[in-house]
Amino acid sequence: MRNTAIAITTLGLMLLGPAGGVRADDAPQPQGDAAAGKTVAQACAVCHGADGLSRKPGIPRLAGQHAHYLVDALRAYKKDERHDPSMQAIMTDLDDKNIVDVAAFYANLKPFNKLPGGGPPAAEEDPFAAVREATTDCAGCHGDDGNVDEPGMPGLAGQSVIYLITAMQAYRDGLRDEPTMQAFAEPLSNAEIEDMAYFYAAMTPRRAETPAPGDALAGLSATASCGGCHGQNGNSKDPKTPRLAGLDAEYLVLSTVAYKEGQRDHAVMQEAVTAMRDVDIQNMAAFYATKEPRALPVRKPLTTAEWVKRCDRCHGPDGNSIDPRFPILAGQDKAYLAKTLELYHGGGRPSSTMQAMSFLMGESDIERLAAYYASRRAK
């Protein structure tokens, strides 16, 4: 679901999380023959370097990694618990002694980096910084925080994440006929749409201060059939259904007419509004425009410092794991860390712990975490 494009080859699916997809047992750290492992590692050098310090983006650095973890990871490839054609081809010719020996070789090399790490992540950073920049083009119509004062424009603040994603994808895929929005949404990936949806959903909504020419009192009767989906007074509790309370009245009229005339394809809405007269639509819009909006609860993104605090529980302070079951992240290749988190996030790599940890990560969370751990000094 993310759009980071990084080629992963050879040992390229190696680090982050327990190797076999579940927490490793408490077996003692394997004792291999590092000298024998050096011979085995010659087949790995083309990608990982003779010193275990790959210079290729997206390829993990193995020098100084825990031998226990490397053994578990290699065995996972051998048993087809991890999937990578290059790795599985190499593992075909290796027995368990080769695995233990090559792990000992890499574990005895100098660690990942020699550069001092940067400072700790800022606790007060804006986790929405990247998304705010991406929504600059939206602000002219929808406001900096998704609250509008422009007639004819929908407020996005506090709308449901699921609804916002569905609506933006509908514009992108041509299911909603509005040229400006179609042009804006067309180049967006699903990941970018998702991040923007979380941003607007987390903003506090306020009632649009725009004209509402209809009769709000008369509009109450016009909304009799709307409450089942859109909630009392237009505050929907269904994340698939938009909140109408506090939206601009002109926008509500335009969108209702679009359903009535078939410009928006939604069978339930088309049936609900087909018999509405123009005056009914105006009154309904005025009624909802006067109501105070209430947002559904939404997960707000964590700062880098908050994510690091969670990751360090297993991977150690600054990613310097002292538990041989968990990989060292400090000084690891940034592109590789990002890609591996992408795999966990999308369910493409087994580990219930890592999948649960990464499930709520947005694209910017992954990029910030990868940059942070790549900048740490491996000890």
N, C-alpha and C positions, 0 to 999 in steps of 0.2 A: 503494500500500500504506500510505501515511501518511494521517492524518486531518485535516491542516490544511486549512480551508476558506477559500480566498482567491480572489476574483474577479480574473482577469487579463484586461485589455482593452487595446486600442490597442497601445502599445509594451510591453505587459506581460510579454512573454517575452524581454526584451532581454538582460539581463546574465548574467554568469558563464560562463566557458569560451569557447573559440573560437566565433565566430559561426556558421560554416557547418557545424559538427559535427566538423571536423577542425582541426588546427593551421593557422592562417593562414600564407600565404607571407611572404616578406620584402620585399614590394613597399613602396615609399616611402609615407609618410603622405600621404593624399589632400589636395590643396589645393583647397578650394572657396571660394565667395563667400559669406561669412557674412551679408552684407546681403541677398542674394537668398534665402538660406536662412531668414531671419527671416520672409519672406512665406510660404514653404512651410510653416513650422512653425506657422502660425496654425491649421491643421487639427488639430494635435496638442495645442494649448493646453487644450482642454476636459478632457483627462485628465492631461497632464503639466505644466500651468501655463505661463503666458507666459514665465516665467523658467527653465523646465526643472526646477523643483523641485516635483514633484507632492506635494500634501497628502493624497492619497487612499491609504489602506493598500492594499498590493498592486500599486501602480503605480510603476514605477521612476523614479528621478530621473536626468535626462539631462545636466544642467548640468555642464560640466567633464569629461565623459567623453571618452576618446580618439576623435578623428575617424576614424582608421583602423578601430577596432573598430565604431563606429556604422555606417560604410559597409558593412563585411562583414555585420553583422547585418541591415541593411535589404535588402541584396542577397539574403540568405538567405530573407527573406520574399518577395521578388519572384520568386524561383525555386522557391518552395514547399518549401524545405528546412526552414523553420520554419512551424509551423501555428498561425494565430490569425486567425479570420474578420475581426475589425476591422482588424488590421494589413494583411491581404492585400487588403481592400477599398480601403484608402488607397493601397497600393502600386500598384494598377492604374493610377492616374492620374499616377504619378511616373516620370520617366525617370532615367537614370543621373546626369545633371547635377543634377537636383533632389535626388537622394540625397546626392551629394557636398556640395552647398551646405547642406542642412539639417544634415548632420553637422558641417560647419564652424561653423554657427551655435551649436549646442549645445556644441561643444568650446570655444568662446570665452567662454562664460558662466562666472560665478563657480561654484566647485565646490559639491558637494552640501550641505554643512552648515557652519554657523558656530559650532557648539557644540564645546567641548573634549571629546575622547574620555575615557572612563574609564581606569582603570589596566589593566595587562596581565592576562591571565587567570591565575588561580592554578594553579601547576603541581601543587599537592598537593590540588586539589579532588577531591571524590568524584563520579566520572562516573555513579555509580548513584544519586545523591541523589534525583532525581525518581522513579525506579522504587521506591526504598525506601519513599517516601511512598505510592506506589500499592499496595504490597504489605502495608500496615499491617493490612488486614482478613484477610490470609492467615496472619499470624504466630501467631494464636491456635491454629490447628490445625497449621501446618507449620513453626513456628519462625521467628525473625527472619531466619535465613540458609538456611532450607529443610531444616534438620536437626531431626528430631522426637524427642520423648521421651514422646509421647502414644500409647498403644495404639490401633490401628485407623486410624492416619493415615500416609499415604505420605511418605517423605522426598523432597524435590524437589532438594536440593543435588546438583550434579554429574550430574544426568540430562541426556540429549542434548537439545539445542535443538529438533531436529526432532520428537522424541517429545513434549516438553512442549507445543509448539505444537499438534501433532495432538490430544493429550489434552484441552487446554483448549478447542479448537474443537469437539471432540466433545461436551463438556459444554454449551457455548454453543448448539450446534445440536440438542441433544436426543438425540444418539446414545448418550450414556451417561446412565443413569437414576439420578441422585442429586440430589434437590431442592435441597440447600444449594449444591452446586457449580453447578448449573444457574442458580440465582438470582444467584450471584456472577458467573458468566461471561457471562450473557445480554447485559449492556450493553457488553461489551468489544469494541473494534474489533480488527481483525487486527493493527494497529500496536501497540496496547497489549499484546496477547497476546505478540507477538514480543519486545517490550522486557522483559516479565516473564520470558519463557523464557530470554533471554540472562542476565538477572540470576541466576536460580537455577542455570543451567548453569555459571556462573562460580564459584559457591560450592564450597568444599571439602567433600566428603561425609564423614560419619562413620557408623559402625554404630549403629543405634538401640539404646539401652539400655532395652529393653522386654522383658516376658516372652515366652518362646517355648515353649509347653507341649508341642509335639511332640518326637519323637525325631530329633535332627539326624543321627545316624549312619544310622538307617533311611531318612532322607530322601534320602540319596545315590542309592539305587536308584530312588526315585520321580522323580528329575530326569533320568533317562536320556534321555528324549526332548526335554528342554528346552534342552540345551546348544547344539544346532544353531542356535537363534535367539538365545538369551539369553547365550551364551558360557560358557566354563569358569568354574565357581563363581559364575555369575550376573553376571559382568562383561561385558556385551554390547559388542561392537565395531561393531555395526550402529546407526547413529544413528536409525533408524526403530523400533528395538526397545528397550524399557526395561531398565535395569540393575535386577536383583533383589537383588544382593549387599548385605547390610547393611540392607535394608528391614525395617520392623516386621513381625513374624510374623503378628499378627492381621490387619493390612492385607492381607498376601499371601493369607491364607485367605479373607477377604471378597471380594477381587477375583477369585480363582480360582473361587469359588462363583458369583459374578456371571456369569462366562463360561459355566460349566456350566449354569446355569439360564436362560441367554439374556438376562440383564439388560444384558449388554454384547455388542454385535454385532460379532463377529470370527470368521469361519469357521474359520481355522487354530487359534485358541485353543480354540474350542468343541470342535473335533474332538480336540485334544490332551488335554483334561481330562474329556471326557464319561465315560470309564471309570474315573476316579479315585475311590476310596472316600474317605470323610471322613478316615480315619486317614492315608491317603496324602497328602492335601492338607495336613494338620497337620504331618506329618513333612517334607514338601517345604518348607513355610514355615519350619520350624525350621532346616533345613539352610541355606537362603539367608540367614536372619537372622544366622547366625554368621559369615558371610564378610565380609571387609574390602572395602568398596566402592572402586572405581577409576573416576575420571571420565574421559571422553573429552576430548581437547584442545578448547578453546573460545576464540574470540576475546574478549578482554576489552576493554571500551570505552576509548577514548582520552580523556584530559582535553582541555579546550578548548585549553590551551596546546599540546598535541601535535597537535591538528587544525590549529591556526593555523600551526604550523611547516610543515606540509605545504602548506597553501593559499598561504602567502606565497612559495613557490618560484616560482609563476607570477604571482600577484596583487600581489607586492611587500610590503614591511614594513607591517604594519597595514592591508593591503588597498590601499595606494597604488601601484598598478601603474605602472612606468615603461616598460613594453613596450607599444607601441600596439596590439599584437595581443590583449592581455588586458585585460578591463574593470577599472576601479577599483571596489572594493567598499566602501571607507571612506565612512561617512555614508549609505550606501544605505538605502532603506526596509526595515525589518526583516521585515515581512510578505512583501514581494516576494522578499527573499533566501531566506526559508524555503520559499516556494512553488517557487522555481526549483530549489533543492536537492531538493525533493520530486520534481520532474519528472525530474531526472537520475537520482535514486535508483530511481525506478520505471520507467525506460527510456522516459519520455514525451517526451524531448528528446534529439536526437542529439549526441553527443560521446563518443567512446570514452574519452578521458582523464577527463572529468568523471563518466561513468557508472562507470568503474573506481574513481575517488576516492570517490564517494558510496555505492557499493554496500554498504559495511560500516557506514554511518551508521545509527544508531537515531534515533528521533524526538527524543529529548532532545539528541543530538549536533547535529542540524539546528537546533533551537531555540537552543541555546547559541551555535553559530557565527553564526547570523543576528543574535542580540542583540549579540555581540561586534563584528562588522564595522559594524553600524548605529551603534555608539557611537564609532567612530573618527573623527578629524578628517580630512577630505579635504584634501589639500595641492595 
